[in-house]
């Protein structure tokens, strides 16, 4: 089991450098050798679809209230 202090330092580094972390996760997903690969890919797809859903919901609600939805 990993040392909790080392794990905390690793997490802190990932939070401080999100672009480097994203690039590392992308590289890991491209290789496909890690057990985390499916989780990384599913998380990316979920975030992408979530953003699209929020944009479409905002457009739909805006149109609904602008045109007098009852």
SVG drawing of the C-alpha trace seen along z (x, -y; Angstrom):
<svg xmlns="http://www.w3.org/2000/svg" viewBox="-49 -37 55 40">
<polyline fill="none" stroke="black" stroke-width="0.4" points="0.0,0.0 1.3,-3.5 2.3,-5.9 -0.5,-8.3 1.9,-11.3 3.3,-10.4 -0.2,-9.9 -1.3,-13.3 1.8,-15.0 0.9,-13.3 -2.7,-14.5 -1.6,-18.1 0.8,-18.1 -2.0,-17.0 -4.3,-19.7 -1.6,-22.4 -0.8,-21.3 -4.1,-20.3 -2.8,-20.6 0.1,-18.2 -2.3,-15.8 -4.7,-15.9 -1.9,-15.2 -0.6,-12.3 -4.1,-10.8 -4.5,-11.2 -1.2,-9.4 -2.2,-6.7 -5.6,-6.2 -3.9,-6.1 -1.6,-3.3 -4.4,-1.3 -2.1,0.8 -3.5,-0.6 -6.4,0.8 -7.6,-2.8 -8.0,-3.3 -11.8,-2.4 -12.5,-4.8 -10.5,-7.6 -12.3,-7.2 -15.7,-6.9 -15.1,-10.0 -14.0,-12.0 -17.1,-11.0 -19.3,-11.8 -17.8,-15.3 -18.1,-16.0 -21.8,-14.9 -22.5,-16.8 -21.3,-20.0 -23.4,-19.5 -26.5,-18.7 -26.0,-21.9 -25.7,-24.0 -28.8,-22.5 -30.8,-22.9 -29.8,-26.5 -30.8,-27.2 -34.1,-25.3 -35.0,-27.1 -34.1,-30.5 -36.3,-29.9 -39.1,-28.6 -39.2,-31.7 -38.5,-34.2 -41.5,-33.0 -43.8,-33.0 -43.8,-29.4 -46.8,-28.7"/>
</svg>
